[in-house]
Amino acid sequence: MTDLLDISYPIIQGGMQWVGRAELASAVSNAGGLGILTALTQPDPDALRAEIARCRAMTDKPFGVNLTILPTTSPPPYKDYLDAALDSGIRVIETAGRSPREFIARIKDAGGVIVHKCTAVRHAVSAERAGVDAISIDGFEAAGHPGEDDIGGLILFAAALMLGAEGINMGTRFCATQEAPIHDNIKQAMVDASERDTNLIFRPFRNTGRVLKNGVSDEVIRIERRPGGAEFEDVRPLVSGARGKAALTSGKIDDGLVWASQVMGLIEDIPSCQELIDRIVRDCRKAIDIGQAAFSG
Ligand SMILES: Cc1cc2nc3c(=O)[nH]c(=O)nc-3n(C[C@H](O)[C@H](O)[C@H](O)COP(=O)(O)O)c2cc1C
């Protein structure tokens, strides 16, 4: 990332409407990160040219321009903003909002680098296929537009350690192991499920639960959301512990509640606990090594 963007540290200041102006972008770039001017904060492409010139007077380090492409009935002249940035010698373009596909050739022809910011792995993969150089992903915790999937960005062990935790607590991942005493169908359902396949139930009763999206949890949500609201009594027969336990034992996925988290999106196999723990430790060591290398440059 530091080589690609020609910066000292892999820290990007994302585009921010009304905030991403020369004062901030130059300060971030001067501090070793990548500052970014937000194109649409400027009233027109000429004003963006002037803002780029102002920023350049405040830093001799590289900075980028954010192009936020939002669904709107009267779209701003994105192409003209982009031309203003590229003609002014800006190399890094942060795109966001929707697929940057139609702008990629123009940016590449100008020798530019595209960092596309999105909110879902599937969007990241299609942007990569379309030819962007880097992806940044905003999780559900991010400001701005966090997408429609409500997926948190932090489910990685090394990340937890780097943030100062001394260990991790895992549940769902251990369900999908050889030794977990539940039916193979349930384990396989966790392998097949993506991070979008959970439901939050019991919210109206202030006792929110995250469970696998299945016939029962969909039905609970339908009842909870019906006009006039619902009482716990209305869903009690669906959500009994006995039904959930029976589903885990019989492997009939839709027979009861199966508690499971968004980490299912990262579960792709059913290893033994030994294999799993060895792998987590190995992946964690590797991630920390890579992280340290990135910051020691
Ligand atoms: C005040 C503000 C305005 C923002 N405006 C935009 C924007 O216009 N375009 C964009 O792509 N992202 C926008 N964002 C999102 C940020 O670039 C960044 O992706 C996000 O804030 C990262 O998550 P964080 O807030 O947890 O750091 C905005 C964020 C903030 C705080």
PDBQT file of the ligand as one rigid body, heavy atoms in Angstrom, charges set to zero:
ROOT
HETATM    1  C1  LIG A 301     -18.008  13.759   8.111  1.00  0.00    +0.000 C 
HETATM    2  C2  LIG A 301     -17.880  12.584   7.185  1.00  0.00    +0.000 A 
HETATM    3  C3  LIG A 301     -18.245  12.719   5.854  1.00  0.00    +0.000 A 
HETATM    4  C4  LIG A 301     -18.050  11.656   4.958  1.00  0.00    +0.000 A 
HETATM    5  N1  LIG A 301     -18.337  11.837   3.633  1.00  0.00    +0.000 NA
HETATM    6  C5  LIG A 301     -17.980  10.876   2.738  1.00  0.00    +0.000 A 
HETATM    7  C6  LIG A 301     -18.096  11.121   1.336  1.00  0.00    +0.000 A 
HETATM    8  O1  LIG A 301     -18.563  12.160   0.892  1.00  0.00    +0.000 OA
HETATM    9  N2  LIG A 301     -17.675  10.161   0.480  1.00  0.00    +0.000 N 
HETATM   10  C7  LIG A 301     -17.148   8.980   0.924  1.00  0.00    +0.000 A 
HETATM   11  O2  LIG A 301     -16.762   8.155   0.099  1.00  0.00    +0.000 OA
HETATM   12  N3  LIG A 301     -17.047   8.702   2.248  1.00  0.00    +0.000 NA
HETATM   13  C8  LIG A 301     -17.436   9.614   3.163  1.00  0.00    +0.000 A 
HETATM   14  N4  LIG A 301     -17.277   9.378   4.509  1.00  0.00    +0.000 N 
HETATM   15  C9  LIG A 301     -16.723   8.073   4.944  1.00  0.00    +0.000 C 
HETATM   16  C10 LIG A 301     -15.208   8.155   5.200  1.00  0.00    +0.000 C 
HETATM   17  O3  LIG A 301     -14.463   8.444   4.053  1.00  0.00    +0.000 OA
HETATM   18  C11 LIG A 301     -14.673   6.816   5.736  1.00  0.00    +0.000 C 
HETATM   19  O4  LIG A 301     -14.855   5.792   4.754  1.00  0.00    +0.000 OA
HETATM   20  C12 LIG A 301     -15.345   6.390   7.031  1.00  0.00    +0.000 C 
HETATM   21  O5  LIG A 301     -15.534   7.519   7.876  1.00  0.00    +0.000 OA
HETATM   22  C13 LIG A 301     -14.461   5.359   7.738  1.00  0.00    +0.000 C 
HETATM   23  O6  LIG A 301     -15.063   4.911   8.927  1.00  0.00    +0.000 OA
HETATM   24  P1  LIG A 301     -14.801   5.636  10.354  1.00  0.00    +0.000 P 
HETATM   25  O7  LIG A 301     -15.721   6.801  10.410  1.00  0.00    +0.000 OA
HETATM   26  O8  LIG A 301     -15.149   4.601  11.358  1.00  0.00    +0.000 OA
HETATM   27  O9  LIG A 301     -13.358   6.032  10.385  1.00  0.00    +0.000 OA
HETATM   28  C14 LIG A 301     -17.524  10.416   5.420  1.00  0.00    +0.000 A 
HETATM   29  C15 LIG A 301     -17.218  10.283   6.784  1.00  0.00    +0.000 A 
HETATM   30  C16 LIG A 301     -17.385  11.346   7.661  1.00  0.00    +0.000 A 
HETATM   31  C17 LIG A 301     -17.022  11.166   9.113  1.00  0.00    +0.000 C 
ENDROOT
TORSDOF 0
